[in-house]
């Protein structure tokens, strides 16, 4: 035990970030406790990545087996394909239970104390936990805040959890509405449109910004729209926002022009999924007791070492990781930040390399990227005085993709023209979420397209799509 404290490290929040931090802390010899008021595993395990991937796996199989044209091209014929909605929902629920149990057991096995209740800072190196047995004080040499995030519901939208709901309820797949409106075309909206369209629902996708998939590289978004949206039973409304959403049967949605705010239309649907992003769960953490103010978007301010800042200066012994600091709202980014925070706690100075952290949407086919978009790379080039170049290769020229008859896809590499350093890679196509990691490692090591073009890839594999893109860059 350290210097008379109850623990060397106390982590508030047992999501993927808190879990990663706890495991690393134990390996560094720190006596560690983790405090959780709700479900072990946080959003990712219970309401996010894990159950949604189970739904996508099942619905993706239904889509494949019902695609008679594709199967016929491979010489296969399948009869009538049926599915059981409850059994698919149970598959997701069972996976959540298993992974939640594995996560909890891994902490217990390593001797991390799991404390149930609401944890908040109560002063320098002090925490209070409020649970069934009242309030309990704990002291810790260092504190990591990992409270996560909650879905953002824009003003004018009323959520009842049944007919109008967020991804939190959507992953339970309690019903398959005949006609569902999806508000937002980011990761969450895209993945749910994939699930719902595969299982026979009609979809209206409403995007306030002037193009679908606004966060993605434009070349990728254009092709993805052509494959993931246009041929499916998905109507799109772009540059339009849901001014008012009233739950019920039917759900009533008032639509308006996003720029002019002029009323446009009223639609009635069976259900509405609100997929408009997430906001930090940073209320009631006791930050005021140590003089810390949230930023204007309610994120906890941190530096590159994950130290919490007050008036721009690090607060000793307090760290914040994951969605709550707003740096990169991804489960694996939270885990990476947790490890970095612990490294700095034990005196090894490290920072997070955000450019090399990949992201993916698990649609069919998948979308993935790492590093900068072309627009962001151009802006960086103007600031730092270099020119960028891009190279593209296509799945339709890849032997493995052709063998699978899954030739829709593109890989795009963005790099510096002078040094060849790779700045960003974007992939749309079969297994894109797995392929991106080669590019992630290349960016982490600041490699050039000249070096990467000499790597040898197994033939025939989908990885040759990247091989081809690197080689095209140096021709």
Secondary structure as UniProt FT lines:
FT   TURN            3..4
FT   STRAND          7..12
FT   HELIX           16..27
FT   TURN            28..29
FT   STRAND          32..36
FT   TURN            40..41
FT   HELIX           42..47
FT   HELIX           49..66
FT   HELIX           68..73
FT   TURN            74..75
FT   HELIX           85..109
FT   TURN            110..111
FT   STRAND          113..116
FT   STRAND          118..121
FT   TURN            124..125
FT   STRAND          126..131
FT   TURN            132..133
FT   STRAND          134..145
FT   STRAND          149..151
FT   TURN            155..156
FT   STRAND          164..166
FT   HELIX           167..170
FT   TURN            171..172
FT   STRAND          179..183
FT   HELIX           187..198
FT   TURN            199..200
FT   STRAND          202..207
FT   TURN            214..215
FT   HELIX           218..224
FT   HELIX           225..229
FT   TURN            230..233
FT   STRAND          234..238
FT   STRAND          240..246
FT   STRAND          251..257
FT   TURN            258..260
FT   STRAND          263..269
FT   STRAND          271..274
FT   STRAND          278..280
FT   TURN            283..284
FT   HELIX           287..290
FT   TURN            296..297
FT   TURN            304..305
FT   STRAND          307..310
FT   TURN            311..312
FT   STRAND          313..320
FT   HELIX           322..325
FT   HELIX           331..345
FT   TURN            346..347
FT   HELIX           354..356
FT   STRAND          359..361
FT   STRAND          366..371
FT   HELIX           374..384
FT   STRAND          388..394
FT   HELIX           395..397
FT   HELIX           399..404
FT   STRAND          410..416
FT   TURN            417..419
FT   STRAND          421..429
FT   TURN            430..431
FT   HELIX           432..444
FT   TURN            445..446
FT   HELIX           449..452
FT   TURN            453..454
FT   TURN            459..460
FT   TURN            462..463
FT   HELIX           464..474
//
